[in-house]
Amino acid sequence: MLYLLLEKSLENRPDAIAIDKFLLIAPMNSLSALDFNILPAIRHGSIICYLPTNLPGNVYIKTILPILFEQNITYIVCISSTLRNLVEEIKSFIQGEYRKSSLRYCFIGGEKAGKCLDLCPLELYRMIETNGSCAIPADNPRKFGSYKPFGGTTKFRITNDNWEDVPCNTCGEITIYSNAIMTGYLSDEKTTQQIMKNGWL
């Protein structure tokens, strides 16, 4: 979805590449979040601003809005809890004054969100542990500046609590298999057994 919207926004705006700025808010150790979210910026030559969340408590929340307004950010990618905290923080930041941001898109994961920051956030439902393997398959490595098809080695299923495939139009869990995904949680065999079976995550 992110790629499609980006392509659409560039159709009649040849200057977009020069002015687009991505703000990615994610933990510094979340490589899967990084490799997925910086691809559009790299591909289109846009500017990317990275804000790590590895600060104590919610200290990083107070640094988002100055960056958002002063750097004229056009795309923001964050988790839903960050967006909720951001909406609360904006009230004290603007202090009753009207401030127009340059945002065109806000992407979040995990839940739906109402209109805020003068736009409607778009939900990207994906498994953080697996998006890296989808974007850069192990047998089809992406060279810098190129763009490869998704999912070369990745298989998907929708399963129930017993790891059985569910019929069409039935709710279930996204279950993924790939030689590029993690093999378990470090020093946590109990959690690993709960989320992995025969190589499926």
C-alpha positions as CSV (number, residue, x, y, z in Angstrom):
1,M,0.0,0.0,0.0
2,L,2.8,2.4,0.9
3,Y,4.4,2.0,-2.5
4,L,1.1,2.4,-4.4
5,L,0.2,5.6,-2.6
6,L,3.7,7.0,-3.1
7,E,3.5,6.2,-6.8
8,K,0.1,7.8,-7.0
9,S,1.2,11.0,-5.3
10,L,4.1,11.4,-7.8
11,E,2.0,11.1,-10.9
12,N,1.4,14.8,-11.4
13,R,4.0,16.1,-9.1
14,P,7.5,15.8,-10.6
15,D,8.8,18.1,-7.8
16,A,7.6,15.6,-5.1
17,I,10.9,13.8,-4.9
18,A,12.7,17.0,-3.9
19,I,10.2,18.0,-1.2
20,D,9.0,14.7,0.3
21,K,10.4,13.9,3.8
22,F,9.7,10.7,5.7
23,L,9.7,10.6,9.4
24,L,10.2,7.0,10.7
25,I,9.7,6.5,14.4
26,A,10.9,3.1,15.5
27,P,13.3,1.4,18.0
28,M,17.0,1.6,16.8
29,N,17.3,-2.2,17.1
30,S,14.2,-2.9,15.0
31,L,16.0,-3.7,11.7
32,S,12.8,-5.2,10.1
33,A,11.0,-1.9,10.7
34,L,13.9,0.0,9.1
35,D,14.5,-2.1,6.0
36,F,10.7,-2.0,5.2
37,N,10.1,1.7,5.8
38,I,13.3,3.2,4.3
39,L,12.8,1.5,0.9
40,P,10.3,4.0,-0.5
41,A,12.5,6.9,0.5
42,I,15.6,5.4,-1.0
43,R,13.8,4.4,-4.2
44,H,12.5,7.8,-4.8
45,G,15.4,9.8,-3.6
46,S,13.4,11.5,-0.8
47,I,14.8,12.7,2.5
48,I,14.3,10.4,5.5
49,C,14.3,11.6,9.2
50,Y,14.8,8.7,11.7
51,L,13.7,9.2,15.3
52,P,14.7,6.3,17.6
53,T,12.4,5.4,20.4
54,N,15.2,4.1,22.7
55,L,14.9,7.0,25.1
56,P,13.6,6.5,28.7
57,G,9.9,6.6,29.0
58,N,8.1,8.7,26.4
59,V,10.8,11.4,26.2
60,Y,11.0,10.9,22.4
61,I,7.3,11.9,22.0
62,K,8.2,15.6,22.9
63,T,10.7,15.7,20.1
64,I,8.4,14.5,17.3
65,L,6.2,17.6,16.8
66,P,9.1,20.1,16.5
67,I,10.6,17.9,13.8
68,L,7.1,17.4,12.2
69,F,6.4,21.1,11.8
70,E,9.9,22.6,11.4
71,Q,11.2,20.0,8.9
72,N,7.9,20.0,6.9
73,I,7.5,16.2,7.1
74,T,5.2,14.8,4.5
75,Y,5.1,11.1,5.5
76,I,5.1,9.7,9.0
77,V,5.3,6.0,9.9
78,C,4.8,4.9,13.6
79,I,3.0,2.5,15.8
80,S,-0.5,3.3,17.0
81,S,0.5,4.0,20.7
82,T,3.0,6.6,19.4
83,L,0.2,8.3,17.4
84,R,-2.1,8.3,20.4
85,N,0.6,10.0,22.6
86,L,1.3,12.4,19.8
87,V,-2.4,13.5,19.6
88,E,-2.3,14.2,23.3
89,E,1.0,16.1,23.1
90,I,-0.1,18.3,20.2
91,K,-2.6,20.1,22.4
92,S,0.2,21.6,24.6
93,F,2.6,22.0,21.7
94,I,0.3,24.3,19.6
95,Q,-1.0,26.1,22.7
96,G,-4.3,27.0,21.1
97,E,-2.7,28.4,17.9
98,Y,-3.6,27.0,14.5
99,R,-0.5,25.3,12.9
100,K,-0.8,23.7,9.5
101,S,1.5,20.7,8.9
102,S,2.8,19.5,5.6
103,L,1.7,15.9,6.2
104,R,0.0,14.1,3.4
105,Y,0.1,10.5,4.8
106,C,0.3,9.0,8.2
107,F,0.9,5.2,8.4
108,I,0.3,3.2,11.6
109,G,0.1,-0.4,12.6
110,G,-1.9,-2.4,15.1
111,E,-5.2,-0.6,15.3
112,K,-7.5,1.9,13.5
113,A,-7.3,5.6,14.3
114,G,-9.6,8.5,13.8
115,K,-8.8,11.7,12.0
116,C,-5.9,13.7,13.5
117,L,-3.1,16.0,12.3
118,D,-5.6,17.2,9.6
119,L,-5.7,13.7,7.9
120,C,-6.9,10.2,8.4
121,P,-4.1,7.7,9.3
122,L,-3.8,4.6,7.2
123,E,-3.5,1.2,8.9
124,L,-0.7,-1.1,7.7
125,Y,-1.4,-4.5,9.2
126,R,1.8,-6.5,9.1
127,M,3.9,-8.7,11.3
128,I,7.0,-6.7,12.4
129,E,9.0,-10.0,12.6
130,T,8.3,-10.9,9.0
131,N,8.2,-7.8,6.9
132,G,11.9,-7.9,6.3
133,S,11.8,-11.3,4.7
134,C,8.9,-10.1,2.5
135,A,10.8,-7.0,1.3
136,I,14.2,-8.6,0.8
137,P,14.0,-12.4,0.2
138,A,17.1,-14.3,1.0
139,D,17.5,-15.8,-2.5
140,N,16.8,-12.5,-4.2
141,P,18.9,-9.9,-2.4
142,R,18.1,-6.3,-3.2
143,K,20.9,-4.2,-4.6
144,F,21.0,-0.6,-3.5
145,G,18.9,1.6,-5.8
146,S,16.9,-1.3,-7.3
147,Y,13.5,-2.7,-6.6
148,K,12.7,-6.4,-6.5
149,P,9.4,-8.3,-6.3
150,F,8.0,-9.1,-2.8
151,G,7.9,-12.6,-1.3
152,G,10.3,-14.6,-3.3
153,T,10.8,-17.3,-0.6
154,T,7.8,-16.5,1.6
155,K,4.7,-18.6,2.1
156,F,1.5,-17.4,3.9
157,R,-1.4,-19.2,5.5
158,I,-4.3,-18.1,7.7
159,T,-4.6,-20.6,10.6
160,N,-6.6,-21.2,13.7
161,D,-5.3,-21.8,17.2
162,N,-4.5,-25.4,16.3
163,W,-2.3,-24.4,13.3
164,E,-5.0,-25.6,10.8
165,D,-5.8,-23.7,7.7
166,V,-9.2,-21.9,8.0
167,P,-11.8,-21.6,5.2
168,C,-12.2,-18.5,3.1
169,N,-13.9,-15.5,4.8
170,T,-12.9,-16.9,8.2
171,C,-10.8,-14.9,10.8
172,G,-7.5,-16.4,11.8
173,E,-3.8,-15.7,12.4
174,I,-1.4,-14.8,9.6
175,T,1.2,-17.6,9.6
176,I,4.3,-17.3,7.6
177,Y,7.1,-19.6,6.4
178,S,10.4,-18.4,5.0
179,N,14.1,-19.2,5.2
180,A,14.7,-15.6,6.0
181,I,12.5,-15.2,9.2
182,M,13.7,-15.6,12.8
183,T,14.0,-19.1,14.3
184,G,12.8,-18.1,17.8
185,Y,13.1,-15.7,20.7
186,L,16.6,-15.6,22.3
187,S,16.7,-17.5,25.7
188,D,12.9,-17.9,25.7
189,E,12.0,-21.4,24.6
190,K,8.4,-21.2,26.0
191,T,7.4,-18.2,23.9
192,T,9.2,-19.7,20.9
193,Q,7.1,-22.9,21.1
194,Q,3.9,-20.8,21.3
195,I,4.5,-18.9,18.1
196,M,6.5,-21.4,16.0
197,K,5.8,-24.8,14.7
198,N,7.7,-26.8,12.0
199,G,9.3,-23.5,10.8
200,W,6.0,-21.7,10.6
201,L,5.7,-18.4,12.5
